[in-house]
Amino acid sequence: MIDLQLFGALVTYYFIMFATPGPNNAMLTASGLKFGFLRTLPHLVGIPLGHIFQIGLVCFGIGNLFLIFPNLQFYMKILCFIYLLYLGWKIIGSFSLAEKNTKGRPLKFYEASLFQFINPKAWTIAITVASGFFPTEENFLIAVMFITITAAVVCFPSICIWAIFGNSLRVFIKNEKTKRITEYILAILLVLSAITILLK
């Protein structure tokens, strides 16, 4: 039987990790601002979906790969760093293009899901949960379902905050100068996230 104390601790941990700034939330803010909340929904669905698979895989032992191949995490950091730099570069000048519908689109749900596998913060969450919150006295499959379903339930509303925040900023970027400043701020935030990940 999974006790309420463990459940409460797990929900608290998930909320803190999912709601605090990181690559996912920086991307969701940019997407909400550029495309609006509704068009960002596939991105929002893809993140918890990716986490479910990721946490499940760690529970089934894939997390041991980081012990067997210590350099694996470094290569993942490099990939995440390059991808975030690319997104930062794409943001510059993108709001005007989005209004003209000439190019650009929000991430699809499978792209957001796959991103979790090069996101070091997502791996940290998965490994911490599998090692620190896994109810070992429970049936294995039930225990895996407990931590993965809880992740999905907590993750979605936690990250929605950032997409809604981005969407609400659309009201304040009516003129070109404000758009340009906003683009650069978001691009810089993504670059800073990328540098933080690389240096950890």
MDAnalysis code that builds the backbone (N, CA, C; Angstrom):
import MDAnalysis as mda
import numpy as np

u = mda.Universe.empty(600, n_residues=200, atom_resindex=np.repeat(np.arange(200), 3), trajectory=True)
u.add_TopologyAttr("name", ["N", "CA", "C"] * 200)
u.add_TopologyAttr("resid", np.arange(1, 201))
u.add_TopologyAttr("resname", ["MET", "ILE", "ASP", "LEU", "GLN", "LEU", "PHE", "GLY", "ALA", "LEU", "VAL", "THR", "TYR", "TYR", "PHE", "ILE", "MET", "PHE", "ALA", "THR", "PRO", "GLY", "PRO", "ASN", "ASN", "ALA", "MET", "LEU", "THR", "ALA", "SER", "GLY", "LEU", "LYS", "PHE", "GLY", "PHE", "LEU", "ARG", "THR", "LEU", "PRO", "HIS", "LEU", "VAL", "GLY", "ILE", "PRO", "LEU", "GLY", "HIS", "ILE", "PHE", "GLN", "ILE", "GLY", "LEU", "VAL", "CYS", "PHE", "GLY", "ILE", "GLY", "ASN", "LEU", "PHE", "LEU", "ILE", "PHE", "PRO", "ASN", "LEU", "GLN", "PHE", "TYR", "MET", "LYS", "ILE", "LEU", "CYS", "PHE", "ILE", "TYR", "LEU", "LEU", "TYR", "LEU", "GLY", "TRP", "LYS", "ILE", "ILE", "GLY", "SER", "PHE", "SER", "LEU", "ALA", "GLU", "LYS", "ASN", "THR", "LYS", "GLY", "ARG", "PRO", "LEU", "LYS", "PHE", "TYR", "GLU", "ALA", "SER", "LEU", "PHE", "GLN", "PHE", "ILE", "ASN", "PRO", "LYS", "ALA", "TRP", "THR", "ILE", "ALA", "ILE", "THR", "VAL", "ALA", "SER", "GLY", "PHE", "PHE", "PRO", "THR", "GLU", "GLU", "ASN", "PHE", "LEU", "ILE", "ALA", "VAL", "MET", "PHE", "ILE", "THR", "ILE", "THR", "ALA", "ALA", "VAL", "VAL", "CYS", "PHE", "PRO", "SER", "ILE", "CYS", "ILE", "TRP", "ALA", "ILE", "PHE", "GLY", "ASN", "SER", "LEU", "ARG", "VAL", "PHE", "ILE", "LYS", "ASN", "GLU", "LYS", "THR", "LYS", "ARG", "ILE", "THR", "GLU", "TYR", "ILE", "LEU", "ALA", "ILE", "LEU", "LEU", "VAL", "LEU", "SER", "ALA", "ILE", "THR", "ILE", "LEU", "LEU", "LYS"])
u.atoms.positions = np.array([
    [0.845, -1.205, 0.000],
    [0.000, 0.000, 0.000],
    [0.878, 1.252, 0.000],
    [0.649, 2.134, -0.946],
    [1.421, 3.371, -1.041],
    [0.835, 4.387, -0.068],
    [1.674, 4.874, 0.869],
    [1.136, 5.783, 1.885],
    [1.057, 7.215, 1.368],
    [0.208, 7.998, 2.016],
    [-0.042, 9.376, 1.600],
    [1.177, 10.269, 1.780],
    [2.013, 9.939, 2.741],
    [3.211, 10.745, 2.986],
    [4.152, 10.679, 1.782],
    [4.352, 9.465, 1.243],
    [5.182, 9.296, 0.059],
    [4.557, 10.019, -1.138],
    [3.250, 9.878, -1.291],
    [2.549, 10.534, -2.396],
    [2.702, 12.046, -2.316],
    [2.521, 12.608, -1.119],
    [2.655, 14.053, -0.926],
    [4.061, 14.535, -1.235],
    [5.064, 13.764, -0.784],
    [6.457, 14.134, -1.044],
    [6.768, 14.085, -2.535],
    [6.236, 13.059, -3.222],
    [6.472, 12.909, -4.659],
    [5.817, 14.055, -5.442],
    [4.576, 14.382, -5.099],
    [3.869, 15.476, -5.773],
    [4.620, 16.795, -5.569],
    [5.089, 17.041, -4.355],
    [5.839, 18.269, -4.056],
    [7.118, 18.336, -4.880],
    [7.845, 17.213, -4.924],
    [9.096, 17.172, -5.686],
    [8.835, 17.425, -7.171],
    [7.847, 16.735, -7.721],
    [7.508, 16.917, -9.133],
    [7.149, 18.372, -9.436],
    [6.299, 18.950, -8.598],
    [5.859, 20.325, -8.854],
    [7.043, 21.284, -8.854],
    [7.919, 21.149, -7.873],
    [9.087, 22.030, -7.790],
    [9.958, 21.890, -9.026],
    [10.194, 20.649, -9.449],
    [11.066, 20.404, -10.600],
    [10.427, 20.809, -11.924],
    [9.137, 20.547, -12.066],
    [8.471, 20.856, -13.335],
    [8.150, 22.343, -13.485],
    [7.844, 23.009, -12.372],
    [7.396, 24.406, -12.445],
    [8.544, 25.406, -12.437],
    [9.733, 24.973, -12.018],
    [10.866, 25.908, -11.964],
    [11.496, 26.061, -13.349],
    [12.227, 27.167, -13.567],
    [12.810, 27.420, -14.892],
    [13.725, 26.294, -15.366],
    [13.666, 26.037, -16.650],
    [14.481, 25.015, -17.292],
    [14.248, 25.077, -18.787],
    [14.891, 24.222, -19.545],
    [14.741, 24.245, -21.011],
    [13.295, 24.118, -21.474],
    [12.541, 23.168, -20.887],
    [11.140, 22.994, -21.295],
    [10.327, 24.264, -21.093],
    [10.482, 24.868, -19.923],
    [9.663, 26.032, -19.600],
    [10.066, 27.267, -20.406],
    [11.346, 27.397, -20.711],
    [11.782, 28.501, -21.570],
    [11.193, 28.341, -22.969],
    [11.186, 27.108, -23.476],
    [10.618, 26.833, -24.800],
    [9.109, 27.046, -24.812],
    [8.425, 26.665, -23.739],
    [6.977, 26.844, -23.665],
    [6.590, 28.316, -23.597],
    [7.385, 29.115, -22.877],
    [7.118, 30.549, -22.820],
    [7.234, 31.164, -24.209],
    [8.299, 30.784, -24.914],
    [8.510, 31.294, -26.273],
    [7.385, 30.844, -27.202],
    [6.973, 29.586, -27.077],
    [5.915, 29.051, -27.934],
    [4.567, 29.708, -27.633],
    [4.273, 29.892, -26.343],
    [3.029, 30.555, -25.961],
    [2.974, 31.977, -26.470],
    [4.111, 32.655, -26.427],
    [4.186, 34.032, -26.902],
    [4.064, 34.111, -28.418],
    [4.733, 33.197, -29.094],
    [4.774, 33.247, -30.555],
    [3.509, 32.688, -31.213],
    [2.991, 31.573, -30.668],
    [1.891, 30.868, -31.331],
    [0.574, 30.874, -30.551],
    [0.617, 31.265, -29.279],
    [-0.581, 31.228, -28.459],
    [-0.708, 29.899, -27.721],
    [-1.579, 29.882, -26.716],
    [-1.704, 28.707, -25.849],
    [-2.245, 27.487, -26.596],
    [-3.292, 27.663, -27.395],
    [-3.935, 26.526, -28.061],
    [-2.984, 25.806, -29.011],
    [-2.206, 26.570, -29.776],
    [-1.276, 25.942, -30.716],
    [-0.076, 25.326, -29.998],
    [0.121, 25.696, -28.729],
    [1.216, 25.136, -27.934],
    [0.798, 23.842, -27.233],
    [-0.499, 23.503, -27.279],
    [-0.994, 22.311, -26.581],
    [-0.261, 21.011, -26.956],
    [0.023, 20.745, -28.241],
    [0.775, 19.517, -28.552],
    [2.135, 19.468, -27.848],
    [2.790, 20.614, -27.752],
    [4.057, 20.716, -27.022],
    [3.839, 20.387, -25.548],
    [2.759, 20.938, -24.983],
    [2.435, 20.701, -23.575],
    [2.114, 19.232, -23.299],
    [1.467, 18.567, -24.233],
    [1.138, 17.143, -24.070],
    [2.380, 16.274, -24.244],
    [3.254, 16.680, -25.148],
    [4.442, 15.883, -25.441],
    [5.420, 15.791, -24.289],
    [5.543, 16.846, -23.503],
    [6.513, 16.848, -22.400],
    [6.192, 15.775, -21.357],
    [4.974, 15.748, -20.771],
    [4.685, 14.674, -19.805],
    [4.710, 13.286, -20.433],
    [4.335, 13.187, -21.718],
    [4.392, 11.887, -22.389],
    [5.827, 11.379, -22.448],
    [6.746, 12.280, -22.799],
    [8.164, 11.913, -22.814],
    [8.664, 11.529, -21.438],
    [8.214, 12.274, -20.401],
    [8.627, 11.970, -19.028],
    [8.152, 10.584, -18.591],
    [6.938, 10.224, -18.979],
    [6.405, 8.917, -18.588],
    [7.310, 7.796, -19.098],
    [7.641, 7.863, -20.387],
    [8.518, 6.845, -20.961],
    [9.906, 6.879, -20.334],
    [10.400, 8.075, -20.109],
    [11.741, 8.249, -19.550],
    [11.840, 7.676, -18.134],
    [10.889, 8.036, -17.290],
    [10.892, 7.542, -15.910],
    [10.692, 6.026, -15.890],
    [9.790, 5.536, -16.742],
    [9.576, 4.093, -16.833],
    [10.842, 3.356, -17.229],
    [11.564, 3.881, -18.210],
    [12.805, 3.249, -18.665],
    [13.854, 3.231, -17.558],
    [13.931, 4.328, -16.802],
    [14.883, 4.382, -15.684],
    [14.525, 3.329, -14.635],
    [13.228, 3.186, -14.347],
    [12.780, 2.185, -13.375],
    [13.138, 0.772, -13.833],
    [13.111, 0.551, -15.142],
    [13.430, -0.768, -15.681],
    [14.935, -0.970, -15.888],
    [15.730, 0.016, -15.467],
    [17.177, -0.207, -15.432],
    [18.024, 0.572, -16.392],
    [17.419, 1.368, -17.289],
    [18.233, 2.086, -18.261],
    [19.091, 3.164, -17.601],
    [18.690, 3.589, -16.396],
    [19.481, 4.576, -15.674],
    [20.884, 4.089, -15.367],
    [21.065, 2.762, -15.342],
    [22.396, 2.203, -15.093],
    [23.385, 2.529, -16.205],
    [22.867, 2.886, -17.376],
    [23.760, 3.252, -18.486],
    [24.648, 4.437, -18.125],
    [24.126, 5.336, -17.274],
    [24.916, 6.497, -16.877],
    [26.075, 6.093, -15.965],
    [25.915, 4.963, -15.270],
    [27.005, 4.455, -14.444],
    [28.017, 3.697, -15.295],
    [27.518, 2.949, -16.273],
    [28.399, 2.162, -17.146],
    [29.151, 3.065, -18.123],
    [28.443, 4.074, -18.658],
    [29.042, 5.006, -19.621],
    [28.930, 6.435, -19.078],
    [29.855, 6.852, -18.214],
    [29.768, 8.187, -17.590],
    [29.770, 9.333, -18.606],
    [30.402, 9.117, -19.767],
    [30.474, 10.188, -20.766],
    [29.144, 10.423, -21.478],
    [28.205, 9.504, -21.311],
    [26.918, 9.607, -21.989],
    [26.194, 10.894, -21.610],
    [26.249, 11.234, -20.333],
    [25.571, 12.447, -19.869],
    [26.207, 13.693, -20.489],
    [27.525, 13.661, -20.644],
    [28.216, 14.805, -21.251],
    [27.760, 15.012, -22.696],
    [27.654, 13.920, -23.450],
    [27.222, 14.029, -24.853],
    [25.774, 14.521, -24.951],
    [24.941, 14.104, -23.997],
    [23.562, 14.579, -23.972],
    [23.510, 16.081, -23.681],
    [24.391, 16.528, -22.806],
    [24.461, 17.953, -22.506],
    [24.849, 18.744, -23.752],
    [25.796, 18.216, -24.516],
    [26.229, 18.884, -25.748],
    [25.062, 18.993, -26.732],
    [24.327, 17.876, -26.903],
    [23.173, 17.881, -27.813],
    [22.120, 18.894, -27.376],
    [21.827, 18.901, -26.083],
    [20.832, 19.839, -25.546],
    [21.311, 21.277, -25.725],
    [22.588, 21.508, -25.473],
    [23.194, 22.834, -25.621],
    [23.038, 23.333, -27.065],
    [23.388, 22.485, -28.034],
    [23.301, 22.857, -29.447],
    [21.852, 23.129, -29.849],
    [20.940, 22.272, -29.372],
    [19.527, 22.438, -29.735],
    [18.959, 23.737, -29.182],
    [19.297, 24.066, -27.936],
    [18.791, 25.303, -27.334],
    [19.385, 26.535, -28.016],
    [20.659, 26.448, -28.426],
    [21.256, 27.545, -29.178],
    [20.525, 27.738, -30.510],
    [20.199, 26.627, -31.152],
    [19.462, 26.673, -32.421],
    [18.088, 27.327, -32.229],
    [17.380, 26.947, -31.153],
    [16.075, 27.539, -30.880],
    [16.191, 29.030, -30.587],
    [17.235, 29.399, -29.834],
    [17.466, 30.806, -29.539],
    [17.684, 31.618, -30.808],
    [18.446, 31.054, -31.730],
    [18.704, 31.725, -33.009],
    [17.422, 31.837, -33.831],
    [16.581, 30.790, -33.790],
    [15.334, 30.777, -34.560],
    [14.319, 31.803, -34.033],
    [14.404, 32.111, -32.739],
    [13.448, 33.050, -32.142],
    [13.629, 34.461, -32.699],
    [14.905, 34.842, -32.979],
    [15.178, 36.192, -33.446],
    [14.444, 36.442, -34.766],
    [13.579, 37.456, -34.763],
    [12.813, 37.810, -35.955],
    [11.613, 36.928, -36.225],
    [11.331, 35.990, -35.302],
    [10.299, 34.993, -35.594],
    [8.876, 35.490, -35.351],
    [8.679, 36.454, -34.463],
    [7.313, 36.873, -34.144],
    [6.639, 37.563, -35.336],
    [7.395, 38.386, -36.044],
    [6.846, 39.035, -37.228],
    [6.537, 38.008, -38.305],
    [7.419, 37.024, -38.455],
    [7.202, 35.973, -39.454],
    [5.981, 35.142, -39.110],
    [5.782, 34.901, -37.805],
    [4.631, 34.092, -37.382],
    [3.327, 34.804, -37.724],
    [3.303, 36.134, -37.557],
    [2.102, 36.886, -37.860],
    [1.777, 36.841, -39.354],
    [2.852, 36.794, -40.173],
    [2.647, 36.752, -41.625],
    [2.416, 35.331, -42.127],
    [2.559, 34.343, -41.195],
    [2.382, 32.933, -41.543],
    [3.312, 32.470, -42.663],
    [4.517, 33.051, -42.716],
    [5.432, 32.657, -43.776],
    [6.199, 31.397, -43.407],
    [6.516, 31.254, -42.159],
    [7.166, 30.019, -41.714],
    [7.127, 29.941, -40.196],
    [7.534, 28.815, -39.696],
    [7.548, 28.603, -38.256],
    [6.314, 27.876, -37.776],
    [6.500, 27.028, -36.787],
    [5.391, 26.281, -36.204],
    [5.790, 25.871, -34.799],
    [4.824, 25.602, -33.926],
    [5.149, 25.090, -32.584],
    [5.645, 23.653, -32.681],
    [6.302, 23.190, -31.630],
    [6.765, 21.799, -31.601],
    [5.571, 20.855, -31.617],
    [5.716, 19.741, -32.330],
    [4.702, 18.693, -32.294],
    [4.903, 17.864, -31.041],
    [3.873, 17.095, -30.667],
    [3.940, 16.388, -29.377],
    [5.093, 15.375, -29.342],
    [5.369, 14.710, -30.474],
    [6.447, 13.723, -30.464],
    [7.818, 14.394, -30.412],
    [7.932, 15.605, -30.967],
    [9.201, 16.332, -30.883],
    [9.476, 16.758, -29.438],
    [8.432, 17.227, -28.764],
    [8.572, 17.608, -27.356],
    [8.902, 16.394, -26.495],
    [8.307, 15.237, -26.829],
    [8.581, 14.006, -26.087],
    [10.026, 13.580, -26.265],
    [10.493, 13.600, -27.508],
    [11.865, 13.165, -27.796],
    [12.900, 14.099, -27.176],
    [12.554, 15.380, -27.054],
    [13.496, 16.332, -26.463],
    [13.868, 15.945, -25.037],
    [12.946, 15.291, -24.317],
    [13.226, 14.915, -22.927],
    [14.433, 13.996, -22.813],
    [14.716, 13.261, -23.878],
    [15.809, 12.294, -23.827],
    [17.179, 12.928, -24.035],
    [17.223, 14.226, -24.365],
    [18.504, 14.944, -24.367],
    [18.478, 16.092, -23.357],
    [17.437, 16.124, -22.533],
    [17.282, 17.170, -21.537],
    [17.834, 16.679, -20.194],
    [18.999, 17.185, -19.781],
    [19.610, 16.714, -18.523],
    [18.726, 16.896, -17.298],
    [17.935, 17.987, -17.258],
    [17.045, 18.200, -16.110],
    [16.005, 17.091, -16.036],
    [15.481, 16.674, -17.199],
    [14.485, 15.599, -17.235],
    [15.091, 14.288, -16.741],
    [16.338, 14.008, -17.127],
    [16.999, 12.784, -16.656],
    [17.251, 12.845, -15.151],
    [17.600, 14.031, -14.649],
    [17.810, 14.193, -13.205],
    [16.535, 13.869, -12.444],
    [15.401, 14.384, -12.952],
    [14.108, 14.101, -12.319],
    [13.835, 12.601, -12.324],
    [14.014, 11.965, -13.480],
    [13.709, 10.537, -13.614],
    [14.565, 9.678, -12.695],
    [15.863, 9.954, -12.653],
    [16.777, 9.146, -11.836],
    [16.516, 9.367, -10.350],
    [16.260, 10.635, -9.960],
    [15.984, 10.936, -8.550],
    [14.713, 10.241, -8.074],
    [13.680, 10.288, -8.910],
    [12.397, 9.669, -8.541],
    [12.542, 8.158, -8.436],
    [13.220, 7.547, -9.410],
    [13.373, 6.087, -9.405],
    [14.198, 5.602, -8.229],
    [15.134, 6.439, -7.769],
    [16.000, 6.013, -6.662],
    [15.490, 6.459, -5.293],
    [14.802, 7.608, -5.234],
    [14.407, 8.153, -3.939],
    [12.936, 8.041, -3.575],
    [12.066, 7.855, -4.559],
    [10.634, 7.831, -4.283],
    [9.960, 6.521, -4.692],
    [10.732, 5.595, -5.201],
    [10.150, 4.333, -5.679],
    [9.677, 3.496, -4.488],
    [8.382, 3.123, -4.432],
    [7.867, 2.319, -3.303],
    [8.273, 0.844, -3.461],
    [9.423, 0.499, -2.939],
    [10.008, -0.823, -3.166],
    [9.172, -1.960, -2.569],
    [8.348, -1.657, -1.553],
    [7.554, -2.712, -0.926],
    [6.312, -3.055, -1.757],
    [6.032, -2.226, -2.764],
    [4.853, -2.425, -3.605],
    [5.187, -3.317, -4.798],
    [4.159, -3.900, -5.416],
    [4.340, -4.637, -6.666],
    [5.059, -3.740, -7.674],
    [6.042, -4.298, -8.394],
    [6.902, -3.490, -9.256],
    [6.110, -2.691, -10.293],
    [5.206, -3.350, -10.999],
    [4.448, -2.667, -12.053],
    [3.539, -1.580, -11.480],
    [2.941, -1.864, -10.334],
    [2.087, -0.865, -9.671],
    [2.930, 0.334, -9.240],
    [4.136, 0.044, -8.734],
    [5.034, 1.120, -8.302],
    [5.450, 1.998, -9.475],
    [5.754, 1.373, -10.613],
    [6.131, 2.136, -11.811],
    [4.961, 2.987, -12.283],
    [3.765, 2.402, -12.281],
    [2.571, 3.162, -12.686],
    [2.326, 4.327, -11.740],
    [2.577, 4.109, -10.457],
    [2.366, 5.159, -9.457],
    [3.234, 6.380, -9.748],
    [4.519, 6.169, -9.977],
    [5.395, 7.335, -10.162],
    [5.276, 7.946, -11.559],
    [4.925, 7.140, -12.571],
    [4.787, 7.697, -13.919],
    [3.463, 8.462, -14.082],
    [2.382, 7.890, -13.591],
    [1.081, 8.569, -13.704],
    [1.073, 9.846, -12.864],
    [1.671, 9.783, -11.682],
    [1.773, 10.984, -10.847],
    [2.566, 12.063, -11.575],
    [3.626, 11.655, -12.276],
    [4.442, 12.611, -13.050],
    [3.591, 13.319, -14.091],
    [2.804, 12.546, -14.832],
    [1.974, 13.134, -15.890],
    [0.935, 14.094, -15.319],
    [0.305, 13.689, -14.216],
    [-0.759, 14.494, -13.611],
    [-0.213, 15.813, -13.059],
    [0.988, 15.758, -12.471],
    [1.575, 16.975, -11.889],
    [2.243, 17.824, -12.965],
    [2.876, 17.171, -13.926],
    [3.652, 17.888, -14.942],
    [2.792, 18.829, -15.775],
    [1.679, 18.319, -16.292],
    [0.891, 19.112, -17.243],
    [0.460, 20.470, -16.686],
    [-0.226, 20.530, -15.527],
    [-0.616, 21.859, -15.020],
    [0.579, 22.719, -14.616],
    [1.659, 22.075, -14.175],
    [2.843, 22.832, -13.743],
    [3.487, 23.575, -14.904],
    [3.593, 22.919, -16.055],
    [4.226, 23.563, -17.208],
    [3.263, 24.469, -17.974],
    [1.956, 24.224, -17.805],
    [0.961, 25.096, -18.438],
    [1.133, 26.542, -17.993],
    [1.605, 26.728, -16.770],
    [1.815, 28.078, -16.230],
    [2.686, 28.900, -17.173],
    [3.736, 28.259, -17.715],
    [4.695, 28.971, -18.565],
    [4.107, 29.281, -19.938],
    [3.344, 28.349, -20.481],
    [2.703, 28.595, -21.779],
    [1.658, 29.706, -21.654],
    [0.907, 29.695, -20.553],
    [-0.089, 30.746, -20.308],
    [0.602, 32.094, -20.119],
    [1.723, 32.075, -19.411],
    [2.502, 33.305, -19.219],
    [2.956, 33.862, -20.565],
    [3.497, 32.988, -21.414],
    [3.923, 33.418, -22.745],
    [2.762, 33.959, -23.560],
    [1.643, 33.262, -23.491],
    [0.449, 33.694, -24.229],
    [-0.030, 35.064, -23.755],
    [0.023, 35.292, -22.446],
    [-0.443, 36.574, -21.895],
    [0.467, 37.733, -22.313],
    [1.732, 37.445, -22.614],
    [2.653, 38.496, -23.037],
    [2.334, 39.027, -24.429],
    [1.542, 38.247, -25.200],
    [1.189, 38.683, -26.555],
    [0.485, 40.036, -26.572],
    [-0.197, 40.344, -25.476],
    [-0.923, 41.621, -25.373],
    [0.051, 42.799, -25.416],
    [1.287, 42.575, -24.919],
    [2.228, 43.677, -24.759],
    [3.235, 43.805, -25.902],
    [3.094, 43.013, -26.951],
    [4.088, 43.087, -28.030],
    [3.425, 43.495, -29.346],
    [2.684, 44.579, -29.306],
    [1.967, 45.029, -30.493],
    [2.861, 45.787, -31.469],
    [3.883, 46.487, -30.950],
    [4.739, 47.235, -31.871],
    [6.053, 46.492, -32.129],
    [6.703, 46.861, -33.229],
    [7.893, 46.134, -33.685],
    [9.053, 46.221, -32.695],
    [9.214, 47.361, -32.054],
    [10.330, 47.529, -31.116],
    [10.183, 46.576, -29.928],
    [8.966, 46.494, -29.386],
    [8.723, 45.596, -28.251],
    [8.905, 44.139, -28.665],
    [8.460, 43.811, -29.873],
    [8.647, 42.449, -30.376],
    [10.127, 42.103, -30.448],
    [10.908, 43.022, -30.997],
    [12.345, 42.772, -31.145],
    [13.019, 42.581, -29.789],
    [12.671, 43.427, -28.813],
    [13.250, 43.303, -27.467],
    [12.868, 41.962, -26.845],
    [11.580, 41.588, -26.990],
    [11.093, 40.325, -26.425],
    [11.803, 39.138, -27.053],
    [11.991, 39.191, -28.359],
    [12.695, 38.105, -29.063],
    [14.099, 37.916, -28.497],
    [14.807, 39.021, -28.322],
    [16.177, 38.937, -27.820],
    [16.220, 38.448, -26.374],
    [15.269, 38.891, -25.555],
    [15.227, 38.435, -24.153],
    [15.013, 36.925, -24.092],
    [14.043, 36.418, -24.864],
    [13.772, 34.980, -24.866],
    [14.957, 34.194, -25.428],
    [15.576, 34.724, -26.468],
    [16.741, 34.052, -27.049],
    [17.881, 33.983, -26.032],
    [18.095, 35.084, -25.310],
    [19.148, 35.118, -24.289],
    [18.840, 34.123, -23.163],
    [17.564, 34.037, -22.752],
    [17.182, 33.094, -21.699],
    [17.459, 31.655, -22.123],
    [17.161, 31.347, -23.384],
    [17.449, 29.995, -23.885],
    [18.953, 29.728, -23.908],
    [19.721, 30.714, -24.324],
    [21.182, 30.556, -24.359],
    [21.729, 30.372, -22.939],
    [21.197, 31.162, -21.985],
    [21.637, 31.018, -20.589],
    [21.277, 29.638, -20.039],
    [20.082, 29.135, -20.402],
    [19.695, 27.775, -19.998],
    [20.677, 26.761, -20.572],
    [21.048, 26.961, -21.834],
    [21.976, 26.041, -22.502],
    [23.338, 26.060, -21.809],
    [23.825, 27.253, -21.460],
    [25.128, 27.380, -20.799],
    [25.084, 26.754, -19.404],
    [23.980, 26.984, -18.680],
    [23.820, 26.396, -17.337],
    [23.871, 24.872, -17.388],
    [23.180, 24.301, -18.371],
    [23.168, 22.844, -18.536],
    [24.574, 22.343, -18.836],
    [25.278, 23.044, -19.713],
    [26.616, 22.607, -20.119],
    [27.600, 22.652, -18.963],
    [27.456, 23.633, -18.075],
    [28.420, 23.821, -16.974],
    [28.110, 22.971, -15.755],
    [26.910, 22.377, -15.675],
    [26.534, 21.579, -14.497],
    [27.331, 20.286, -14.472],
])
